[in-house]
Amino acid sequence: MAFHASAPRDEEAKEIVPPKGGLFGTGLSEWFALPIGITAAVPILKLDLYVVNEETQLAAVFIAFCVAFWTQG
């Protein structure tokens, strides 16, 4: 009998469970993020917890450009 430093493999007991996917792994559609984001953004902007300035607008335009460039090839 040979010496093995690794743990024994139990291939039959392993079940591969696919990830649920969706919004935060809940299985919900990603489209639920839009109303959740709007619902969170309204009080955040109204209570001045975050102020949208020119740097935020520039970052949003840059991200939109990157997404358009990536999807259009």
All heavy atoms as a GROMACS GRO file, in nm:
protein
  556
    1MET      N    1   0.085  -0.116   0.000
    1MET     CA    2   0.000   0.000   0.000
    1MET      C    3   0.090   0.123   0.000
    1MET      O    4   0.181   0.135   0.080
    1MET     CB    5  -0.089  -0.002   0.124
    1MET     CG    6  -0.186   0.109   0.128
    1MET     SD    7  -0.316   0.060   0.242
    1MET     CE    8  -0.440   0.167   0.196
    2ALA      N    9   0.060   0.217  -0.090
    2ALA     CA   10   0.142   0.337  -0.107
    2ALA      C   11   0.093   0.450  -0.017
    2ALA      O   12  -0.025   0.456   0.021
    2ALA     CB   13   0.139   0.382  -0.252
    3PHE      N   14   0.185   0.538   0.018
    3PHE     CA   15   0.150   0.654   0.100
    3PHE      C   16   0.097   0.765   0.011
    3PHE      O   17   0.156   0.799  -0.090
    3PHE     CB   18   0.275   0.703   0.176
    3PHE     CG   19   0.251   0.830   0.252
    3PHE    CD1   20   0.177   0.828   0.368
    3PHE    CD2   21   0.299   0.951   0.206
    3PHE    CE1   22   0.155   0.944   0.439
    3PHE    CE2   23   0.277   1.067   0.275
    3PHE     CZ   24   0.204   1.064   0.391
    4HIS      N   25  -0.017   0.824   0.051
    4HIS     CA   26  -0.075   0.937  -0.022
    4HIS      C   27  -0.096   1.051   0.076
    4HIS      O   28  -0.157   1.035   0.180
    4HIS     CB   29  -0.210   0.899  -0.083
    4HIS     CG   30  -0.199   0.795  -0.190
    4HIS    ND1   31  -0.156   0.825  -0.316
    4HIS    CD2   32  -0.225   0.662  -0.188
    4HIS    CE1   33  -0.157   0.716  -0.390
    4HIS    NE2   34  -0.198   0.613  -0.314
    5ALA      N   35  -0.047   1.171   0.038
    5ALA     CA   36  -0.061   1.288   0.125
    5ALA      C   37  -0.193   1.361   0.101
    5ALA      O   38  -0.232   1.445   0.180
    5ALA     CB   39   0.054   1.384   0.101
    6SER      N   40  -0.262   1.327  -0.004
    6SER     CA   41  -0.387   1.398  -0.033
    6SER      C   42  -0.505   1.324   0.029
    6SER      O   43  -0.497   1.207   0.064
    6SER     CB   44  -0.407   1.409  -0.185
    6SER     OG   45  -0.419   1.280  -0.240
    7ALA      N   46  -0.615   1.397   0.042
    7ALA     CA   47  -0.736   1.337   0.097
    7ALA      C   48  -0.798   1.244  -0.007
    7ALA      O   49  -0.782   1.264  -0.127
    7ALA     CB   50  -0.834   1.447   0.134
    8PRO      N   51  -0.868   1.142   0.039
    8PRO     CA   52  -0.930   1.051  -0.058
    8PRO      C   53  -1.041   1.122  -0.136
    8PRO      O   54  -1.113   1.206  -0.084
    8PRO     CB   55  -0.987   0.940   0.031
    8PRO     CG   56  -0.998   0.999   0.166
    8PRO     CD   57  -0.893   1.102   0.176
    9ARG      N   58  -1.052   1.086  -0.262
    9ARG     CA   59  -1.154   1.148  -0.348
    9ARG      C   60  -1.282   1.067  -0.341
    9ARG      O   61  -1.281   0.946  -0.354
    9ARG     CB   62  -1.105   1.156  -0.491
    9ARG     CG   63  -0.984   1.245  -0.504
    9ARG     CD   64  -0.948   1.272  -0.646
    9ARG     NE   65  -0.968   1.161  -0.739
    9ARG     CZ   66  -0.926   1.158  -0.863
    9ARG    NH1   67  -0.859   1.260  -0.909
    9ARG    NH2   68  -0.948   1.056  -0.940
   10ASP      N   69  -1.389   1.137  -0.320
   10ASP     CA   70  -1.520   1.073  -0.318
   10ASP      C   71  -1.603   1.134  -0.430
   10ASP      O   72  -1.682   1.225  -0.410
   10ASP     CB   73  -1.587   1.095  -0.182
   10ASP     CG   74  -1.709   1.006  -0.165
   10ASP    OD1   75  -1.728   0.913  -0.246
   10ASP    OD2   76  -1.786   1.032  -0.071
   11GLU      N   77  -1.581   1.084  -0.552
   11GLU     CA   78  -1.641   1.145  -0.670
   11GLU      C   79  -1.792   1.123  -0.676
   11GLU      O   80  -1.864   1.203  -0.733
   11GLU     CB   81  -1.575   1.092  -0.795
   11GLU     CG   82  -1.429   1.132  -0.805
   11GLU     CD   83  -1.361   1.071  -0.925
   11GLU    OE1   84  -1.430   1.004  -1.004
   11GLU    OE2   85  -1.240   1.092  -0.941
   12GLU      N   86  -1.841   1.015  -0.621
   12GLU     CA   87  -1.984   0.987  -0.631
   12GLU      C   88  -2.067   1.077  -0.541
   12GLU      O   89  -2.182   1.106  -0.571
   12GLU     CB   90  -2.009   0.840  -0.597
   12GLU     CG   91  -1.946   0.746  -0.696
   12GLU     CD   92  -1.968   0.601  -0.656
   12GLU    OE1   93  -2.038   0.579  -0.556
   12GLU    OE2   94  -1.916   0.514  -0.725
   13ALA      N   95  -2.011   1.121  -0.431
   13ALA     CA   96  -2.087   1.202  -0.336
   13ALA      C   97  -2.098   1.349  -0.378
   13ALA      O   98  -2.182   1.421  -0.325
   13ALA     CB   99  -2.025   1.193  -0.197
   14LYS      N  100  -2.014   1.390  -0.470
   14LYS     CA  101  -2.016   1.531  -0.511
   14LYS      C  102  -2.132   1.557  -0.606
   14LYS      O  103  -2.148   1.491  -0.707
   14LYS     CB  104  -1.886   1.569  -0.581
   14LYS     CG  105  -1.768   1.570  -0.490
   14LYS     CD  106  -1.645   1.615  -0.567
   14LYS     CE  107  -1.522   1.611  -0.479
   14LYS     NZ  108  -1.402   1.648  -0.554
   15GLU      N  109  -2.214   1.656  -0.570
   15GLU     CA  110  -2.321   1.700  -0.659
   15GLU      C  111  -2.290   1.842  -0.701
   15GLU      O  112  -2.269   1.929  -0.617
   15GLU     CB  113  -2.455   1.696  -0.588
   15GLU     CG  114  -2.505   1.557  -0.556
   15GLU     CD  115  -2.643   1.560  -0.495
   15GLU    OE1  116  -2.717   1.656  -0.523
   15GLU    OE2  117  -2.674   1.469  -0.421
   16ILE      N  118  -2.288   1.864  -0.829
   16ILE     CA  119  -2.261   1.998  -0.880
   16ILE      C  120  -2.393   2.072  -0.888
   16ILE      O  121  -2.482   2.035  -0.964
   16ILE     CB  122  -2.192   1.992  -1.017
   16ILE    CG1  123  -2.059   1.919  -1.004
   16ILE    CG2  124  -2.174   2.132  -1.072
   16ILE    CD1  125  -1.991   1.894  -1.136
   17VAL      N  126  -2.404   2.177  -0.807
   17VAL     CA  127  -2.525   2.258  -0.805
   17VAL      C  128  -2.498   2.385  -0.883
   17VAL      O  129  -2.410   2.463  -0.847
   17VAL     CB  130  -2.566   2.293  -0.659
   17VAL    CG1  131  -2.690   2.379  -0.658
   17VAL    CG2  132  -2.585   2.166  -0.580
   18PRO      N  133  -2.572   2.408  -0.992
   18PRO     CA  134  -2.547   2.530  -1.068
   18PRO      C  135  -2.593   2.653  -0.989
   18PRO      O  136  -2.690   2.646  -0.913
   18PRO     CB  137  -2.632   2.512  -1.194
   18PRO     CG  138  -2.738   2.415  -1.154
   18PRO     CD  139  -2.676   2.326  -1.051
   19PRO      N  140  -2.523   2.765  -1.005
   19PRO     CA  141  -2.564   2.887  -0.934
   19PRO      C  142  -2.699   2.935  -0.984
   19PRO      O  143  -2.736   2.913  -1.100
   19PRO     CB  144  -2.454   2.987  -0.966
   19PRO     CG  145  -2.392   2.937  -1.090
   19PRO     CD  146  -2.405   2.788  -1.087
   20LYS      N  147  -2.772   2.999  -0.894
   20LYS     CA  148  -2.905   3.048  -0.931
   20LYS      C  149  -2.897   3.160  -1.034
   20LYS      O  150  -2.981   3.170  -1.121
   20LYS     CB  151  -2.978   3.100  -0.807
   20LYS     CG  152  -3.030   2.995  -0.716
   20LYS     CD  153  -3.110   3.059  -0.606
   20LYS     CE  154  -3.171   2.956  -0.515
   20LYS     NZ  155  -3.250   3.019  -0.409
   21GLY      N  156  -2.798   3.246  -1.021
   21GLY     CA  157  -2.788   3.359  -1.112
   21GLY      C  158  -2.890   3.465  -1.077
   21GLY      O  159  -2.950   3.464  -0.970
   22GLY      N  160  -2.911   3.556  -1.166
   22GLY     CA  161  -3.010   3.660  -1.143
   22GLY      C  162  -2.960   3.769  -1.051
   22GLY      O  163  -2.840   3.786  -1.030
   23LEU      N  164  -3.050   3.842  -0.992
   23LEU     CA  165  -3.018   3.956  -0.908
   23LEU      C  166  -2.963   3.909  -0.774
   23LEU      O  167  -3.034   3.850  -0.694
   23LEU     CB  168  -3.144   4.041  -0.887
   23LEU     CG  169  -3.128   4.168  -0.807
   23LEU    CD1  170  -3.036   4.265  -0.879
   23LEU    CD2  171  -3.261   4.234  -0.783
   24PHE      N  172  -2.834   3.932  -0.751
   24PHE     CA  173  -2.764   3.895  -0.628
   24PHE      C  174  -2.780   3.747  -0.594
   24PHE      O  175  -2.784   3.708  -0.478
   24PHE     CB  176  -2.813   3.980  -0.511
   24PHE     CG  177  -2.791   4.127  -0.528
   24PHE    CD1  178  -2.898   4.214  -0.528
   24PHE    CD2  179  -2.664   4.178  -0.546
   24PHE    CE1  180  -2.880   4.350  -0.545
   24PHE    CE2  181  -2.644   4.314  -0.563
   24PHE     CZ  182  -2.752   4.400  -0.562
   25GLY      N  183  -2.789   3.662  -0.696
   25GLY     CA  184  -2.798   3.519  -0.675
   25GLY      C  185  -2.932   3.470  -0.623
   25GLY      O  186  -2.942   3.359  -0.573
   26THR      N  187  -3.036   3.552  -0.635
   26THR     CA  188  -3.168   3.512  -0.586
   26THR      C  189  -3.250   3.440  -0.690
   26THR      O  190  -3.352   3.382  -0.658
   26THR     CB  191  -3.247   3.636  -0.540
   26THR    OG1  192  -3.262   3.725  -0.650
   26THR    CG2  193  -3.178   3.705  -0.425
   27GLY      N  194  -3.208   3.445  -0.815
   27GLY     CA  195  -3.285   3.384  -0.921
   27GLY      C  196  -3.385   3.479  -0.984
   27GLY      O  197  -3.451   3.445  -1.081
   28LEU      N  198  -3.398   3.599  -0.927
   28LEU     CA  199  -3.487   3.699  -0.985
   28LEU      C  200  -3.424   3.760  -1.110
   28LEU      O  201  -3.303   3.761  -1.124
   28LEU     CB  202  -3.516   3.811  -0.884
   28LEU     CG  203  -3.594   3.771  -0.759
   28LEU    CD1  204  -3.599   3.887  -0.662
   28LEU    CD2  205  -3.735   3.730  -0.797
   29SER      N  206  -3.506   3.814  -1.195
   29SER     CA  207  -3.458   3.878  -1.316
   29SER      C  208  -3.376   4.002  -1.281
   29SER      O  209  -3.403   4.069  -1.181
   29SER     CB  210  -3.576   3.919  -1.404
   29SER     OG  211  -3.532   3.997  -1.513
   30GLU      N  212  -3.278   4.032  -1.366
   30GLU     CA  213  -3.195   4.150  -1.344
   30GLU      C  214  -3.274   4.279  -1.358
   30GLU      O  215  -3.231   4.385  -1.314
   30GLU     CB  216  -3.075   4.152  -1.439
   30GLU     CG  217  -2.968   4.052  -1.406
   30GLU     CD  218  -2.993   3.917  -1.470
   30GLU    OE1  219  -3.091   3.904  -1.547
   30GLU    OE2  220  -2.916   3.824  -1.444
   31TRP      N  221  -3.391   4.272  -1.421
   31TRP     CA  222  -3.474   4.392  -1.440
   31TRP      C  223  -3.530   4.443  -1.308
   31TRP      O  224  -3.577   4.557  -1.301
   31TRP     CB  225  -3.586   4.363  -1.538
   31TRP     CG  226  -3.536   4.364  -1.679
   31TRP    CD1  227  -3.503   4.255  -1.755
   31TRP    CD2  228  -3.509   4.478  -1.759
   31TRP    NE1  229  -3.458   4.294  -1.876
   31TRP    CE2  230  -3.461   4.432  -1.883
   31TRP    CE3  231  -3.520   4.615  -1.739
   31TRP    CZ2  232  -3.425   4.518  -1.984
   31TRP    CZ3  233  -3.485   4.700  -1.841
   31TRP    CH2  234  -3.438   4.652  -1.962
   32PHE      N  235  -3.528   4.363  -1.203
   32PHE     CA  236  -3.574   4.410  -1.072
   32PHE      C  237  -3.476   4.512  -1.013
   32PHE      O  238  -3.512   4.584  -0.920
   32PHE     CB  239  -3.591   4.294  -0.975
   32PHE     CG  240  -3.717   4.216  -0.996
   32PHE    CD1  241  -3.714   4.094  -1.062
   32PHE    CD2  242  -3.838   4.264  -0.953
   32PHE    CE1  243  -3.829   4.022  -1.082
   32PHE    CE2  244  -3.955   4.194  -0.973
   32PHE     CZ  245  -3.950   4.072  -1.039
   33ALA      N  246  -3.354   4.519  -1.065
   33ALA     CA  247  -3.257   4.615  -1.014
   33ALA      C  248  -3.297   4.758  -1.048
   33ALA      O  249  -3.265   4.850  -0.972
   33ALA     CB  250  -3.119   4.585  -1.070
   34LEU      N  251  -3.366   4.778  -1.158
   34LEU     CA  252  -3.405   4.913  -1.198
   34LEU      C  253  -3.501   4.979  -1.099
   34LEU      O  254  -3.471   5.088  -1.049
   34LEU     CB  255  -3.463   4.911  -1.339
   34LEU     CG  256  -3.496   5.046  -1.400
   34LEU    CD1  257  -3.368   5.126  -1.418
   34LEU    CD2  258  -3.565   5.028  -1.533
   35PRO      N  259  -3.614   4.919  -1.065
   35PRO     CA  260  -3.700   4.985  -0.965
   35PRO      C  261  -3.638   4.991  -0.826
   35PRO      O  262  -3.662   5.087  -0.752
   35PRO     CB  263  -3.828   4.901  -0.965
   35PRO     CG  264  -3.794   4.774  -1.030
   35PRO     CD  265  -3.679   4.800  -1.120
   36ILE      N  266  -3.555   4.893  -0.791
   36ILE     CA  267  -3.488   4.898  -0.662
   36ILE      C  268  -3.390   5.015  -0.658
   36ILE      O  269  -3.383   5.089  -0.560
   36ILE     CB  270  -3.415   4.764  -0.633
   36ILE    CG1  271  -3.518   4.653  -0.610
   36ILE    CG2  272  -3.323   4.776  -0.513
   36ILE    CD1  273  -3.457   4.515  -0.603
   37GLY      N  274  -3.317   5.034  -0.768
   37GLY     CA  275  -3.222   5.145  -0.775
   37GLY      C  276  -3.291   5.281  -0.772
   37GLY      O  277  -3.245   5.374  -0.706
   38ILE      N  278  -3.403   5.293  -0.843
   38ILE     CA  279  -3.477   5.420  -0.842
   38ILE      C  280  -3.534   5.447  -0.704
   38ILE      O  281  -3.528   5.560  -0.654
   38ILE     CB  282  -3.587   5.418  -0.949
   38ILE    CG1  283  -3.524   5.418  -1.088
   38ILE    CG2  284  -3.681   5.536  -0.934
   38ILE    CD1  285  -3.622   5.396  -1.201
   39THR      N  286  -3.587   5.343  -0.641
   39THR     CA  287  -3.643   5.359  -0.507
   39THR      C  288  -3.536   5.401  -0.407
   39THR      O  289  -3.562   5.480  -0.316
   39THR     CB  290  -3.708   5.228  -0.461
   39THR    OG1  291  -3.807   5.190  -0.558
   39THR    CG2  292  -3.773   5.242  -0.326
   40ALA      N  293  -3.415   5.353  -0.423
   40ALA     CA  294  -3.307   5.391  -0.333
   40ALA      C  295  -3.250   5.528  -0.368
   40ALA      O  296  -3.210   5.603  -0.280
   40ALA     CB  297  -3.196   5.286  -0.338
   41ALA      N  298  -3.249   5.563  -0.498
   41ALA     CA  299  -3.186   5.688  -0.540
   41ALA      C  300  -3.267   5.811  -0.502
   41ALA      O  301  -3.209   5.916  -0.472
   41ALA     CB  302  -3.164   5.686  -0.691
   42VAL      N  303  -3.399   5.801  -0.503
   42VAL     CA  304  -3.482   5.918  -0.475
   42VAL      C  305  -3.455   5.974  -0.335
   42VAL      O  306  -3.424   6.094  -0.322
   42VAL     CB  307  -3.631   5.886  -0.498
   42VAL    CG1  308  -3.720   5.996  -0.444
   42VAL    CG2  309  -3.657   5.863  -0.645
   43PRO      N  310  -3.462   5.896  -0.228
   43PRO     CA  311  -3.434   5.955  -0.097
   43PRO      C  312  -3.287   5.994  -0.079
   43PRO      O  313  -3.257   6.092  -0.009
   43PRO     CB  314  -3.475   5.848   0.004
   43PRO     CG  315  -3.486   5.724  -0.072
   43PRO     CD  316  -3.510   5.759  -0.214
   44ILE      N  317  -3.196   5.920  -0.142
   44ILE     CA  318  -3.055   5.955  -0.129
   44ILE      C  319  -3.028   6.092  -0.189
   44ILE      O  320  -2.957   6.174  -0.130
   44ILE     CB  321  -2.967   5.845  -0.194
   44ILE    CG1  322  -2.968   5.720  -0.108
   44ILE    CG2  323  -2.825   5.894  -0.217
   44ILE    CD1  324  -2.901   5.601  -0.171
   45LEU      N  325  -3.087   6.120  -0.306
   45LEU     CA  326  -3.067   6.251  -0.369
   45LEU      C  327  -3.147   6.360  -0.298
   45LEU      O  328  -3.102   6.473  -0.287
   45LEU     CB  329  -3.106   6.244  -0.516
   45LEU     CG  330  -3.017   6.156  -0.604
   45LEU    CD1  331  -3.074   6.144  -0.743
   45LEU    CD2  332  -2.876   6.209  -0.606
   46LYS      N  333  -3.268   6.327  -0.252
   46LYS     CA  334  -3.352   6.426  -0.186
   46LYS      C  335  -3.293   6.472  -0.053
   46LYS      O  336  -3.299   6.589  -0.017
   46LYS     CB  337  -3.492   6.367  -0.164
   46LYS     CG  338  -3.589   6.456  -0.092
   46LYS     CD  339  -3.623   6.577  -0.175
   46LYS     CE  340  -3.724   6.662  -0.099
   46LYS     NZ  341  -3.740   6.791  -0.158
   47LEU      N  342  -3.234   6.381   0.022
   47LEU     CA  343  -3.176   6.414   0.153
   47LEU      C  344  -3.032   6.463   0.142
   47LEU      O  345  -2.964   6.480   0.243
   47LEU     CB  346  -3.182   6.292   0.245
   47LEU     CG  347  -3.323   6.241   0.277
   47LEU    CD1  348  -3.315   6.111   0.354
   47LEU    CD2  349  -3.402   6.346   0.354
   48ASP      N  350  -2.984   6.485   0.020
   48ASP     CA  351  -2.848   6.533  -0.008
   48ASP      C  352  -2.740   6.444   0.053
   48ASP      O  353  -2.635   6.491   0.097
   48ASP     CB  354  -2.830   6.677   0.042
   48ASP     CG  355  -2.908   6.776  -0.042
   48ASP    OD1  356  -2.929   6.747  -0.161
   48ASP    OD2  357  -2.947   6.881   0.012
   49LEU      N  358  -2.766   6.314   0.057
   49LEU     CA  359  -2.663   6.221   0.099
   49LEU      C  360  -2.558   6.204  -0.012
   49LEU      O  361  -2.444   6.169   0.016
   49LEU     CB  362  -2.724   6.086   0.135
   49LEU     CG  363  -2.820   6.088   0.255
   49LEU    CD1  364  -2.884   5.952   0.272
   49LEU    CD2  365  -2.747   6.129   0.381
   50TYR      N  366  -2.600   6.226  -0.135
   50TYR     CA  367  -2.509   6.225  -0.249
   50TYR      C  368  -2.547   6.338  -0.342
   50TYR      O  369  -2.663   6.354  -0.378
   50TYR     CB  370  -2.516   6.091  -0.324
   50TYR     CG  371  -2.417   6.084  -0.437
   50TYR    CD1  372  -2.284   6.060  -0.411
   50TYR    CD2  373  -2.456   6.103  -0.568
   50TYR    CE1  374  -2.191   6.054  -0.513
   50TYR    CE2  375  -2.364   6.097  -0.671
   50TYR     CZ  376  -2.232   6.073  -0.643
   50TYR     OH  377  -2.141   6.068  -0.743
   51VAL      N  378  -2.450   6.418  -0.380
   51VAL     CA  379  -2.474   6.531  -0.468
   51VAL      C  380  -2.414   6.497  -0.604
   51VAL      O  381  -2.296   6.466  -0.615
   51VAL     CB  382  -2.411   6.660  -0.412
   51VAL    CG1  383  -2.432   6.776  -0.507
   51VAL    CG2  384  -2.467   6.690  -0.274
   52VAL      N  385  -2.499   6.503  -0.708
   52VAL     CA  386  -2.452   6.476  -0.843
   52VAL      C  387  -2.381   6.601  -0.894
   52VAL      O  388  -2.440   6.707  -0.906
   52VAL     CB  389  -2.570   6.439  -0.935
   52VAL    CG1  390  -2.522   6.415  -1.077
   52VAL    CG2  391  -2.642   6.317  -0.882
   53ASN      N  392  -2.252   6.588  -0.924
   53ASN     CA  393  -2.174   6.701  -0.973
   53ASN      C  394  -2.118   6.667  -1.110
   53ASN      O  395  -2.152   6.565  -1.170
   53ASN     CB  396  -2.064   6.738  -0.874
   53ASN     CG  397  -1.971   6.623  -0.844
   53ASN    OD1  398  -1.974   6.522  -0.912
   53ASN    ND2  399  -1.887   6.638  -0.743
   54GLU      N  400  -2.030   6.752  -1.161
   54GLU     CA  401  -1.977   6.733  -1.296
   54GLU      C  402  -1.890   6.607  -1.307
   54GLU      O  403  -1.886   6.544  -1.413
   54GLU     CB  404  -1.898   6.856  -1.341
   54GLU     CG  405  -1.777   6.890  -1.256
   54GLU     CD  406  -1.808   6.973  -1.134
   54GLU    OE1  407  -1.925   7.008  -1.112
   54GLU    OE2  408  -1.714   7.002  -1.058
   55GLU      N  409  -1.825   6.567  -1.201
   55GLU     CA  410  -1.743   6.446  -1.207
   55GLU      C  411  -1.832   6.321  -1.221
   55GLU      O  412  -1.796   6.227  -1.292
   55GLU     CB  413  -1.656   6.435  -1.083
   55GLU     CG  414  -1.546   6.537  -1.078
   55GLU     CD  415  -1.460   6.527  -0.954
   55GLU    OE1  416  -1.493   6.445  -0.866
   55GLU    OE2  417  -1.360   6.599  -0.946
   56THR      N  418  -1.946   6.321  -1.153
   56THR     CA  419  -2.039   6.209  -1.166
   56THR      C  420  -2.094   6.202  -1.308
   56THR      O  421  -2.105   6.093  -1.365
   56THR     CB  422  -2.155   6.226  -1.066
   56THR    OG1  423  -2.102   6.235  -0.935
   56THR    CG2  424  -2.251   6.108  -1.073
   57GLN      N  425  -2.129   6.316  -1.365
   57GLN     CA  426  -2.180   6.318  -1.501
   57GLN      C  427  -2.075   6.273  -1.602
   57GLN      O  428  -2.104   6.198  -1.695
   57GLN     CB  429  -2.231   6.458  -1.535
   57GLN     CG  430  -2.350   6.499  -1.452
   57GLN     CD  431  -2.389   6.644  -1.474
   57GLN    OE1  432  -2.324   6.716  -1.550
   57GLN    NE2  433  -2.494   6.687  -1.408
   58LEU      N  434  -1.951   6.314  -1.581
   58LEU     CA  435  -1.842   6.273  -1.670
   58LEU      C  436  -1.817   6.123  -1.658
   58LEU      O  437  -1.795   6.055  -1.759
   58LEU     CB  438  -1.716   6.352  -1.637
   58LEU     CG  439  -1.596   6.330  -1.729
   58LEU    CD1  440  -1.631   6.375  -1.870
   58LEU    CD2  441  -1.477   6.407  -1.677
   59ALA      N  442  -1.821   6.070  -1.539
   59ALA     CA  443  -1.804   5.926  -1.520
   59ALA      C  444  -1.917   5.848  -1.587
   59ALA      O  445  -1.893   5.742  -1.648
   59ALA     CB  446  -1.796   5.892  -1.372
   60ALA      N  447  -2.040   5.898  -1.576
   60ALA     CA  448  -2.154   5.831  -1.640
   60ALA      C  449  -2.141   5.830  -1.791
   60ALA      O  450  -2.169   5.728  -1.856
   60ALA     CB  451  -2.284   5.899  -1.598
   61VAL      N  452  -2.095   5.941  -1.849
   61VAL     CA  453  -2.076   5.946  -1.995
   61VAL      C  454  -1.964   5.853  -2.037
   61VAL      O  455  -1.975   5.783  -2.139
   61VAL     CB  456  -2.048   6.092  -2.038
   61VAL    CG1  457  -2.003   6.098  -2.184
   61VAL    CG2  458  -2.171   6.177  -2.019
   62PHE      N  459  -1.857   5.846  -1.960
   62PHE     CA  460  -1.746   5.756  -1.992
   62PHE      C  461  -1.791   5.610  -1.985
   62PHE      O  462  -1.756   5.530  -2.072
   62PHE     CB  463  -1.629   5.781  -1.898
   62PHE     CG  464  -1.513   5.690  -1.924
   62PHE    CD1  465  -1.436   5.705  -2.038
   62PHE    CD2  466  -1.481   5.590  -1.834
   62PHE    CE1  467  -1.329   5.621  -2.063
   62PHE    CE2  468  -1.375   5.505  -1.858
   62PHE     CZ  469  -1.299   5.521  -1.973
   63ILE      N  470  -1.868   5.576  -1.883
   63ILE     CA  471  -1.917   5.438  -1.871
   63ILE      C  472  -2.012   5.405  -1.986
   63ILE      O  473  -2.007   5.295  -2.042
   63ILE     CB  474  -1.984   5.417  -1.734
   63ILE    CG1  475  -1.878   5.421  -1.624
   63ILE    CG2  476  -2.061   5.286  -1.729
   63ILE    CD1  477  -1.933   5.422  -1.484
   64ALA      N  478  -2.099   5.500  -2.022
   64ALA     CA  479  -2.190   5.478  -2.136
   64ALA      C  480  -2.111   5.458  -2.265
   64ALA      O  481  -2.146   5.373  -2.348
   64ALA     CB  482  -2.285   5.596  -2.149
   65PHE      N  483  -2.004   5.536  -2.283
   65PHE     CA  484  -1.919   5.519  -2.402
   65PHE      C  485  -1.854   5.381  -2.402
   65PHE      O  486  -1.851   5.313  -2.504
   65PHE     CB  487  -1.812   5.627  -2.406
   65PHE     CG  488  -1.708   5.604  -2.511
   65PHE    CD1  489  -1.736   5.626  -2.644
   65PHE    CD2  490  -1.583   5.556  -2.476
   65PHE    CE1  491  -1.641   5.603  -2.741
   65PHE    CE2  492  -1.487   5.533  -2.571
   65PHE     CZ  493  -1.516   5.557  -2.705
   66CYS      N  494  -1.802   5.339  -2.288
   66CYS     CA  495  -1.736   5.207  -2.280
   66CYS      C  496  -1.835   5.095  -2.307
   66CYS      O  497  -1.802   4.998  -2.378
   66CYS     CB  498  -1.672   5.189  -2.144
   66CYS     SG  499  -1.529   5.294  -2.117
   67VAL      N  500  -1.955   5.106  -2.256
   67VAL     CA  501  -2.057   5.002  -2.280
   67VAL      C  502  -2.094   4.999  -2.428
   67VAL      O  503  -2.105   4.892  -2.488
   67VAL     CB  504  -2.181   5.026  -2.192
   67VAL    CG1  505  -2.297   4.941  -2.237
   67VAL    CG2  506  -2.148   5.000  -2.047
   68ALA      N  507  -2.114   5.116  -2.489
   68ALA     CA  508  -2.148   5.122  -2.631
   68ALA      C  509  -2.034   5.066  -2.717
   68ALA      O  510  -2.057   4.990  -2.811
   68ALA     CB  511  -2.179   5.265  -2.672
   69PHE      N  512  -1.911   5.102  -2.682
   69PHE     CA  513  -1.795   5.052  -2.758
   69PHE      C  514  -1.782   4.900  -2.743
   69PHE      O  515  -1.752   4.830  -2.839
   69PHE     CB  516  -1.668   5.122  -2.709
   69PHE     CG  517  -1.548   5.092  -2.793
   69PHE    CD1  518  -1.530   5.154  -2.913
   69PHE    CD2  519  -1.453   5.002  -2.747
   69PHE    CE1  520  -1.418   5.126  -2.993
   69PHE    CE2  521  -1.341   4.973  -2.824
   69PHE     CZ  522  -1.325   5.036  -2.946
   70TRP      N  523  -1.806   4.848  -2.622
   70TRP     CA  524  -1.792   4.704  -2.597
   70TRP      C  525  -1.900   4.625  -2.670
   70TRP      O  526  -1.873   4.520  -2.727
   70TRP     CB  527  -1.798   4.679  -2.447
   70TRP     CG  528  -1.779   4.535  -2.411
   70TRP    CD1  529  -1.877   4.442  -2.388
   70TRP    CD2  530  -1.656   4.465  -2.396
   70TRP    NE1  531  -1.822   4.320  -2.359
   70TRP    CE2  532  -1.685   4.332  -2.363
   70TRP    CE3  533  -1.524   4.504  -2.406
   70TRP    CZ2  534  -1.588   4.238  -2.341
   70TRP    CZ3  535  -1.426   4.408  -2.383
   70TRP    CH2  536  -1.459   4.278  -2.351
   71THR      N  537  -2.025   4.675  -2.668
   71THR     CA  538  -2.134   4.599  -2.729
   71THR      C  539  -2.134   4.609  -2.881
   71THR      O  540  -2.180   4.516  -2.948
   71THR     CB  541  -2.270   4.645  -2.675
   71THR    OG1  542  -2.285   4.785  -2.701
   71THR    CG2  543  -2.283   4.618  -2.527
   72GLN      N  544  -2.084   4.719  -2.936
   72GLN     CA  545  -2.085   4.736  -3.082
   72GLN      C  546  -1.957   4.684  -3.147
   72GLN      O  547  -1.951   4.674  -3.269
   72GLN     CB  548  -2.103   4.884  -3.117
   72GLN     CG  549  -2.230   4.944  -3.064
   72GLN     CD  550  -2.354   4.869  -3.110
   72GLN    OE1  551  -2.367   4.835  -3.227
   72GLN    NE2  552  -2.444   4.842  -3.019
   73GLY      N  553  -1.859   4.651  -3.065
   73GLY     CA  554  -1.738   4.589  -3.115
   73GLY      C  555  -1.647   4.688  -3.177
   73GLY      O  556  -1.574   4.683  -3.263
   0.00000   0.00000   0.00000
